[in-house]
Every structure is written in C-alpha cells, then in structure tokens.
Amino acid sequence: MHENEGSHLDQDSHSAEVFDHSIGEMLLTGRKINEGGKAVIVEIDPDRLSPESHTTFDALTDSAETKRQKTAVKLFKLYLPNKGRNEYTIHTKVYEALQNIPENEKDQYASVPQPLSAHDTTLDKETRAKLEARFSIPSLGEKVFLMPMEEIEGEDLATIFYKWILERQGIPAEHTDDMDFKQLYEEVAERLHFEDIPLNDIDAPQKDLDDLEKTIAVRNANILYAYLHKYNFPLPPEVASSIQKTLELMHENKMTHGDAFERNIMVTGGTKALREKGSLQGERSVLIDFGESREGVIEGVNDFDVIRRLKTLSISREDERKERDAKKLGEITAKAELLRGNKQWQKIYETAKGFLQPQAGSSMRDEGKALLYAWNSTVPYKETGAEDFVAIAKDLMDENLLTRETVNAFIEEQAKGKMAIPAKALLMKCVEWLNLS
C-alpha cells in the first residue's frame, strides 16, 4: 500500500501506481543541486513537467505557501523510511517553532526550508536505472523515500568557502561553478595541505577509525579557518548569531540538530552575492538537513562547535588581539590576587612599598630602589618571575605610588642587560599587558 505523510491524495482518481510512476518522471526532469552521503537534493521545476506529472507535483506540494514554484526534493539513496519520517517530523517542528517567533524578532534567527510532505514510493526498474545514471546514485532500491521542501536559492557555507579560496588563488569563477563539491574539496585540500583520512583498516575497531576520522577533520577545519581568517573572509557576524539562535530554539524545544556544520548551513545569494557585493551582508542564513536530529537528546551533542568556528571569522585581528590581551591581563590580575595570600610575595611587596612611603621628617621616596628590590626578588628566581614583578608593579601603580612611565622606563633599562631570550620575551609581553590596565 502506498504511504504518504503531509499530503492527501484521492486514491480513486489517482492510483498509487500512477502516482509512483509520475514521481519517477518528475524526478527525471529535475536538476541535482546538492548531494550528501545519504541523499541527493533534486530541483523540480513545474514549468518542465507534463500535465500528468503536474497532478503529482501538486499533491507533493499541497502545503506550499505559493503554488507551482520550484521545489527541492530530498531523495534518500537508501530506503530509510523511519529515518526519513523522523527527519520530516523534526524538520516540521523546527519550521513551526520559527513561525511562532514574534515577527519583529524573526530576522535574528536562521530560517529553515518549509517541509512540504514525506513519502514512501516504489520505482520500476527502468526508472531506477535512469535515476542512477542521471544523479550518479549506485544501486537505488525499488522502494525509496523522498521529502519535498521549499527550495532556497543559495549555497552552503563549505561550498562558498571553497570557491572563494580557489578564486582567490586564480581559478576563474566559471571553472569553480562547474565543479561539484567533491572536486572543490579536493582542489582546496591539495592547496591547503589537508591531512588525508586513511582508508579503513579492516583489522582496526570501527570506533577507532571513527575517532581518527573526527580528529583529522578537526585538524583540517583548523587549517581551513586559519586561511579564511588570515585573508579576511568577509563573513557577517549575523550568519553565526542567527544560526546560533535557531539551534538554541531547537534545544529549548528539546531537539538537537546533531549535524550542524558548514555544509548544512546555507546562505541565500551564495557565491554569486559574494562576487557581486564583496560580502554576504544582507543575505539570509538557512539551517538545513535534519537527518541526524533527535528529540529529547541534548547532552553530548556538539551543535555549537560550528558557531565557535564561524565567530572567529567575524572578529577582526585588532579585536582578537584586544580580546587575547584582555584575557591575559585578567589572568595576571587573578594571579596577583593569589600572590597576595603568599607570605613571601607579600613581604616583597610591603618592602618595595616601604621605599615609596616617606618616613617621618623626610620627603624622600626612592622609586628606583623600590623597583630594583622587587625586580631582584622575583625575576632571577623563576621562569615566570616577570609576571610576579609586573603584578607587584601594577599594585603599586594602583595605589598611585608609581607611574606607568616610571615602571616602563625601569623595565626597558633592565631589558638591556643580560636576560635569557624567553624571559625577555615574557617581560616585553608583560609590559604590553601592564599598559592595558
């Protein structure tokens, strides 16, 4: 018996057999617009359909907000009805949750394509052979699962990144547009020297192979993002923030995406908009592919790793430096708080402070002696002594007993003397951190 969900067919006037045959014809008029390990995405243009196929197309898309528009159909390479229906169910719930967001807040969220229906269908041998050849699907089963949805004009971020890198390295845009995703990846992998993922060793446990593949994927992602950051890929911060908001909405509704990475994040306009405007500013982010999504499972799912990666592209080098320095300054300040509880450090501090407080009947203050005492009591004794010295100097500055200029001049003079290179480098960095305070 033909099963479907999300559409309603009059089985008396349009039998399951005719419906299945029309689906095959409809898919064969389509254009492959994306592909993953488990499915292909086929664009169906209603203007290219026969009158008979239009009836089927309308049945598949009867929940579409606008009739007779291009539609994306996700065709599973393997017959996975339960997995497909789970994807359709969660995809629908996420879409509906986004519809319930107040209108004035919707721009803060990434959208998801409108899911239209989900279907089991049976394809005859001839149709399967034609689909296998047209879309390079090996061994398509007699029974298939497909899910029509709203088509989004745009590209996934991985494709956008790879085209941008290759075009920056001199490959013409018309060539990158002719490459499929595998070709784009291989070209970028060669140029950026990605690590190869080794072929499966049949003697190795599968878990070890999976862990190794994940480790190498992380290292390659680090190489990719280092390149994108170095050459200032123009990613607006709204891309990361809007995807984050939608993922958070899923978690609030007890759902996880489970496969949130660059290939499952689309940006409207894609590379075409990037070429024309030099930026993706003003384009909309779209979260796709809920095939690994789960309900009621939050713990242990790293849905937000991709957000951390994307945010690195939205931070300027200057902002990144300030953030890093502020963090280090915070570490030194925290360390100073800990040192204050150390009797030896406190004794050094109090003695140095004594040289800066005039004794009764005298107005003499010896800044040089105070700094030299603090220096000789910290720097020569351990590798991180420069941090101890700067922490003491900062406390004395905070009490208005020393000026920044006096401390900097003293450090510059000491740095001219004999110091191990690592200690001198640490000291110079400490001066930078000190001047941030």
C-alpha positions as CSV (number, residue, x, y, z in Angstrom):
1,M,0.0,0.0,0.0
2,H,1.3,3.5,-0.9
3,E,2.0,5.5,2.2
4,N,2.4,9.3,2.4
5,E,2.5,11.9,5.1
6,G,1.9,15.6,4.7
7,S,-0.3,15.4,1.5
8,H,-3.7,14.0,0.7
9,L,-4.4,12.0,-2.5
10,D,-7.6,10.9,-4.0
11,Q,-6.6,7.2,-4.5
12,D,-9.8,6.6,-6.6
13,S,-8.8,9.2,-9.3
14,H,-5.1,8.9,-8.9
15,S,-3.9,5.5,-8.0
16,A,-0.7,4.7,-6.1
17,E,0.8,3.1,-9.2
18,V,0.2,6.1,-11.4
19,F,1.4,8.3,-8.6
20,D,4.7,6.4,-8.2
21,H,5.2,6.4,-12.0
22,S,4.7,10.2,-12.1
23,I,7.1,10.7,-9.3
24,G,9.8,8.9,-11.3
25,E,9.0,11.0,-14.4
26,M,9.1,14.2,-12.2
27,L,12.5,13.3,-10.7
28,L,13.9,12.7,-14.1
29,T,13.1,16.2,-15.2
30,G,14.9,17.6,-12.2
31,R,18.4,19.0,-11.7
32,K,20.7,17.9,-8.9
33,I,21.5,20.9,-6.7
34,N,23.2,19.2,-3.8
35,E,24.3,15.9,-2.5
36,G,25.3,14.2,0.7
37,G,26.3,10.8,1.8
38,K,22.7,9.6,2.3
39,A,20.7,11.7,-0.1
40,V,20.6,13.9,-3.2
41,I,18.6,17.1,-3.5
42,V,16.8,17.5,-6.8
43,E,15.3,20.7,-8.0
44,I,11.9,20.2,-9.6
45,D,10.7,23.0,-12.0
46,P,6.9,22.7,-12.5
47,D,7.3,24.5,-15.9
48,R,9.1,21.4,-17.2
49,L,6.5,18.9,-16.1
50,S,3.9,17.2,-18.3
51,P,0.2,17.7,-17.4
52,E,0.1,14.3,-15.8
53,S,3.1,15.0,-13.6
54,H,1.6,18.3,-12.5
55,T,-1.1,16.4,-10.6
56,T,1.6,14.5,-8.7
57,F,3.6,17.7,-8.1
58,D,0.6,19.4,-6.7
59,A,-0.1,16.5,-4.4
60,L,3.5,16.6,-3.1
61,T,3.5,20.3,-2.5
62,D,-0.1,20.9,-1.3
63,S,1.2,22.6,1.8
64,A,3.3,25.1,-0.1
65,E,2.6,28.8,0.6
66,T,3.0,29.5,-3.1
67,K,1.8,27.0,-5.6
68,R,3.7,26.0,-8.8
69,Q,7.1,27.2,-7.6
70,K,10.4,25.4,-7.9
71,T,10.7,22.7,-5.2
72,A,13.6,20.8,-3.7
73,V,13.1,17.1,-3.3
74,K,15.4,15.2,-1.0
75,L,15.7,11.7,-2.4
76,F,17.2,9.1,0.0
77,K,19.8,6.9,-1.6
78,L,18.9,4.1,0.7
79,Y,15.4,3.2,1.7
80,L,15.2,4.5,5.2
81,P,11.6,5.2,6.0
82,N,11.9,5.5,9.8
83,K,14.9,7.8,9.5
84,G,13.2,9.8,6.8
85,R,10.0,10.2,8.7
86,N,11.9,11.2,11.8
87,E,13.7,13.9,9.8
88,Y,10.4,15.1,8.4
89,T,8.8,15.3,11.8
90,I,11.7,17.3,13.4
91,H,12.1,19.5,10.4
92,T,8.4,20.3,10.6
93,K,8.6,21.1,14.3
94,V,11.6,23.4,13.9
95,Y,9.8,25.2,11.0
96,E,6.7,25.6,13.1
97,A,8.7,26.8,16.1
98,L,10.2,29.5,13.9
99,Q,6.8,30.6,12.7
100,N,5.8,31.2,16.3
101,I,8.7,33.7,16.9
102,P,7.4,37.3,17.1
103,E,7.5,39.0,13.8
104,N,9.9,41.7,14.9
105,E,12.4,39.1,16.1
106,K,12.4,36.7,13.2
107,D,15.3,38.4,11.5
108,Q,17.5,37.4,14.4
109,Y,17.0,33.7,13.5
110,A,18.2,31.5,10.7
111,S,15.2,30.1,8.7
112,V,14.7,26.5,7.6
113,P,13.1,25.5,4.3
114,Q,9.3,24.8,4.6
115,P,8.9,21.0,4.6
116,L,6.0,20.1,2.3
117,S,5.5,16.3,2.7
118,A,7.2,12.9,3.1
119,H,6.6,9.8,1.0
120,D,7.4,6.2,0.5
121,T,7.2,5.3,-3.1
122,T,8.0,2.4,-5.5
123,L,10.0,2.9,-8.7
124,D,10.1,0.5,-11.6
125,K,13.4,-1.0,-12.8
126,E,13.7,1.3,-15.8
127,T,13.1,4.4,-13.8
128,R,15.6,3.4,-11.2
129,A,18.3,2.8,-13.8
130,K,17.7,6.2,-15.4
131,L,17.8,7.9,-12.0
132,E,21.0,6.1,-11.1
133,A,22.6,7.3,-14.3
134,R,21.3,10.8,-14.1
135,F,22.2,11.5,-10.5
136,S,25.1,9.0,-10.0
137,I,23.3,7.0,-7.4
138,P,24.6,3.5,-7.1
139,S,22.1,0.7,-6.6
140,L,18.9,2.7,-6.0
141,G,16.4,0.4,-4.3
142,E,12.9,-0.4,-5.7
143,K,11.4,1.3,-2.6
144,V,12.6,4.9,-2.0
145,F,11.8,7.7,0.5
146,L,11.6,11.3,-0.6
147,M,10.8,14.6,1.1
148,P,9.8,17.7,-0.9
149,M,10.5,21.1,0.6
150,E,10.8,24.7,-0.2
151,E,13.8,25.4,-2.4
152,I,16.2,28.0,-1.1
153,E,18.3,30.0,-3.7
154,G,21.8,30.0,-2.3
155,E,24.8,27.8,-1.4
156,D,26.1,26.0,1.7
157,L,29.0,27.7,3.5
158,A,31.5,25.0,2.7
159,T,30.9,25.5,-1.0
160,I,31.1,29.3,-0.6
161,F,34.4,29.0,1.4
162,Y,36.0,26.6,-1.2
163,K,35.0,28.7,-4.2
164,W,36.3,31.8,-2.5
165,I,39.7,30.2,-1.7
166,L,40.1,28.8,-5.2
167,E,39.1,32.0,-7.0
168,R,41.5,34.0,-4.7
169,Q,44.2,31.6,-5.9
170,G,43.5,32.4,-9.5
171,I,40.9,29.8,-10.7
172,P,38.3,31.5,-12.8
173,A,34.7,31.7,-11.4
174,E,33.3,29.8,-14.4
175,H,35.6,26.9,-13.5
176,T,34.6,26.7,-9.9
177,D,31.0,26.9,-10.8
178,D,31.4,23.8,-13.0
179,M,33.0,21.8,-10.1
180,D,30.9,19.6,-7.9
181,F,31.5,19.6,-4.2
182,K,34.0,16.7,-4.2
183,Q,36.1,18.5,-6.8
184,L,36.0,21.7,-4.9
185,Y,37.1,19.9,-1.7
186,E,40.0,18.0,-3.5
187,E,41.3,21.2,-5.0
188,V,41.2,23.1,-1.7
189,A,42.7,20.1,0.2
190,E,45.6,20.0,-2.2
191,R,46.3,23.7,-1.9
192,L,45.9,24.0,1.9
193,H,47.7,20.7,2.5
194,F,44.8,19.0,4.3
195,E,45.6,15.7,6.0
196,D,44.3,12.6,4.2
197,I,41.8,10.5,6.1
198,P,43.3,7.0,5.9
199,L,41.4,4.2,4.2
200,N,39.7,1.9,6.6
201,D,41.9,-0.8,8.1
202,I,39.6,-3.9,8.4
203,D,41.6,-5.0,11.4
204,A,41.0,-1.8,13.3
205,P,37.9,-1.4,15.5
206,Q,35.3,0.8,13.9
207,K,35.2,3.2,16.9
208,D,39.0,3.8,16.5
209,L,38.5,4.6,12.8
210,D,35.6,6.9,13.5
211,D,37.6,8.7,16.2
212,L,40.6,9.1,13.9
213,E,38.4,10.5,11.1
214,K,37.0,13.1,13.5
215,T,40.4,14.1,14.8
216,I,41.7,14.6,11.2
217,A,38.5,16.5,10.3
218,V,39.1,18.9,13.2
219,R,42.7,19.5,12.2
220,N,41.7,20.2,8.6
221,A,39.0,22.6,9.8
222,N,41.6,24.4,11.8
223,I,43.8,24.7,8.7
224,L,40.8,26.0,6.7
225,Y,39.7,28.6,9.2
226,A,43.3,29.8,9.7
227,Y,43.4,30.5,6.0
228,L,40.0,32.2,5.9
229,H,40.9,34.3,8.9
230,K,44.4,35.3,7.6
231,Y,42.9,36.5,4.3
232,N,39.8,38.1,5.9
233,F,36.9,36.1,4.5
234,P,34.0,38.6,4.7
235,L,31.6,36.7,6.9
236,P,29.0,39.0,8.6
237,P,28.6,38.2,12.3
238,E,24.8,37.7,11.7
239,V,25.5,34.4,10.0
240,A,26.8,32.8,13.2
241,S,24.5,34.6,15.5
242,S,21.3,33.7,13.6
243,I,22.3,30.0,13.3
244,Q,23.1,30.0,17.0
245,K,19.6,31.4,17.8
246,T,17.9,28.7,15.7
247,L,20.0,25.9,17.3
248,E,19.1,27.4,20.7
249,L,15.5,27.4,19.8
250,M,15.7,23.7,18.9
251,H,17.3,22.9,22.3
252,E,14.7,24.9,24.1
253,N,12.1,22.7,22.4
254,K,14.1,19.5,23.4
255,M,15.5,18.8,19.9
256,T,19.1,18.6,18.7
257,H,20.4,19.0,15.2
258,G,23.2,16.5,15.5
259,D,24.9,17.5,12.2
260,A,25.4,21.3,12.4
261,F,28.4,22.0,10.3
262,E,29.3,24.2,7.3
263,R,27.6,22.0,4.6
264,N,24.3,22.2,6.5
265,I,24.3,26.0,6.7
266,M,23.2,27.8,3.6
267,V,23.4,31.5,2.8
268,T,21.0,33.0,0.3
269,G,22.7,34.5,-2.7
270,G,25.8,32.3,-2.1
271,T,29.0,32.8,-4.1
272,K,27.1,35.0,-6.6
273,A,26.2,37.5,-4.0
274,L,29.8,37.4,-2.6
275,R,31.3,38.1,-6.0
276,E,28.9,41.0,-6.8
277,K,28.9,42.7,-3.4
278,G,32.2,41.6,-1.9
279,S,30.3,40.4,1.1
280,L,27.4,38.3,2.3
281,Q,26.0,41.2,4.2
282,G,22.2,41.3,4.0
283,E,21.9,37.7,2.9
284,R,19.8,35.2,5.0
285,S,21.2,32.2,6.9
286,V,19.3,28.9,6.5
287,L,19.8,25.7,8.6
288,I,19.2,22.5,6.6
289,D,19.4,18.7,6.9
290,F,17.7,17.3,10.0
291,G,18.7,13.7,9.2
292,E,20.7,13.3,12.4
293,S,18.3,15.3,14.6
294,R,16.8,13.8,17.7
295,E,14.1,14.7,20.2
296,G,14.7,14.7,23.9
297,V,18.5,14.2,23.5
298,I,20.7,17.2,24.3
299,E,23.6,16.0,26.4
300,G,26.8,15.2,24.4
301,V,25.7,16.8,21.1
302,N,28.1,19.5,19.9
303,D,25.6,21.6,18.0
304,F,27.6,24.8,18.7
305,D,31.1,23.8,17.6
306,V,30.4,25.3,14.2
307,I,29.3,28.6,15.8
308,R,32.6,28.9,17.6
309,R,34.4,28.4,14.3
310,L,32.3,30.9,12.4
311,K,32.6,33.6,15.0
312,T,36.4,33.6,14.5
313,L,35.8,35.0,11.0
314,S,33.7,37.8,12.3
315,I,36.3,39.1,14.8
316,S,38.9,41.5,13.3
317,R,42.5,40.9,14.1
318,E,42.6,44.0,16.2
319,D,39.5,42.8,18.2
320,E,41.1,39.4,18.5
321,R,44.3,40.9,19.9
322,K,42.4,43.0,22.4
323,E,40.4,40.0,23.5
324,R,43.5,37.9,23.9
325,D,45.4,40.7,25.8
326,A,42.4,41.4,28.0
327,K,42.2,37.7,28.8
328,K,45.9,37.7,29.7
329,L,45.6,40.9,31.8
330,G,42.7,39.2,33.6
331,E,45.0,36.2,34.3
332,I,47.7,38.4,35.7
333,T,45.2,40.3,37.8
334,A,43.9,37.0,39.1
335,K,47.4,35.7,39.7
336,A,48.2,38.9,41.7
337,E,45.1,38.1,43.9
338,L,46.5,34.7,44.6
339,L,50.0,36.0,45.3
340,R,48.7,38.4,47.9
341,G,48.0,35.4,50.0
342,N,51.6,34.3,49.7
343,K,53.7,35.4,52.6
344,Q,56.9,35.7,50.7
345,W,55.3,37.7,47.9
346,Q,53.6,39.9,50.4
347,K,56.9,40.6,52.1
348,I,58.5,41.6,48.8
349,Y,55.5,43.9,48.1
350,E,55.5,45.5,51.5
351,T,59.3,46.1,51.4
352,A,59.1,47.7,48.0
353,K,56.1,49.8,49.1
354,G,58.2,51.0,52.1
355,F,60.7,52.6,49.8
356,L,57.9,54.6,48.3
357,Q,56.4,56.0,51.5
358,P,58.3,59.0,53.0
359,Q,59.5,58.4,56.6
360,A,58.7,60.8,59.3
361,G,60.6,64.0,58.9
362,S,61.6,63.2,55.3
363,S,60.0,63.6,51.9
364,M,62.4,61.3,50.2
365,R,60.9,58.5,48.1
366,D,63.2,56.1,46.2
367,E,61.3,54.7,43.2
368,G,64.4,53.2,41.7
369,K,65.3,51.3,44.9
370,A,61.7,50.0,45.2
371,L,61.6,48.7,41.7
372,L,65.1,47.2,41.8
373,Y,64.3,45.4,45.1
374,A,61.1,44.0,43.6
375,W,62.9,43.0,40.4
376,N,65.8,41.3,42.2
377,S,63.4,39.4,44.5
378,T,61.3,37.9,41.6
379,V,62.8,37.9,38.1
380,P,66.0,35.9,38.7
381,Y,64.4,33.2,40.8
382,K,61.9,31.5,38.4
383,E,60.8,31.4,34.8
384,T,57.6,33.3,35.5
385,G,59.2,35.9,37.7
386,A,58.5,38.6,35.2
387,E,54.8,38.1,35.8
388,D,55.3,38.3,39.6
389,F,57.3,41.6,39.1
390,V,54.6,43.1,36.9
391,A,51.9,42.1,39.4
392,I,53.7,43.9,42.2
393,A,54.3,46.9,40.0
394,K,50.7,47.0,39.0
395,D,49.6,47.0,42.6
396,L,52.0,49.9,43.4
397,M,50.6,51.8,40.4
398,D,47.0,51.1,41.6
399,E,47.9,52.8,44.9
400,N,49.3,55.8,43.0
401,L,52.8,55.1,44.4
402,L,54.3,54.6,40.9
403,T,53.5,55.9,37.5
404,R,53.3,53.7,34.4
405,E,56.0,55.8,32.7
406,T,58.4,55.1,35.6
407,V,57.8,51.4,35.6
408,N,58.1,51.2,31.8
409,A,61.4,53.1,31.8
410,F,62.8,50.8,34.5
411,I,61.8,47.7,32.6
412,E,63.3,49.0,29.4
413,E,66.6,49.6,31.2
414,Q,66.6,46.2,32.8
415,A,65.9,44.5,29.5
416,K,69.1,45.9,28.0
417,G,71.0,43.7,30.4
418,K,71.7,40.0,30.3
419,M,68.5,38.0,30.2
420,A,67.5,34.7,28.7
421,I,65.6,35.3,25.5
422,P,62.4,33.6,26.7
423,A,62.5,35.7,29.9
424,K,63.0,38.8,27.9
425,A,60.1,38.0,25.6
426,L,57.8,37.3,28.5
427,L,58.9,40.6,30.1
428,M,58.1,42.6,26.9
429,K,54.7,40.9,26.8
430,C,54.1,41.8,30.4
431,V,54.8,45.4,29.6
432,E,52.1,45.3,26.9
433,W,49.6,43.7,29.3
434,L,50.6,46.3,32.0
435,N,49.9,49.1,29.6
436,L,46.4,47.7,29.0
437,S,45.4,48.2,32.7
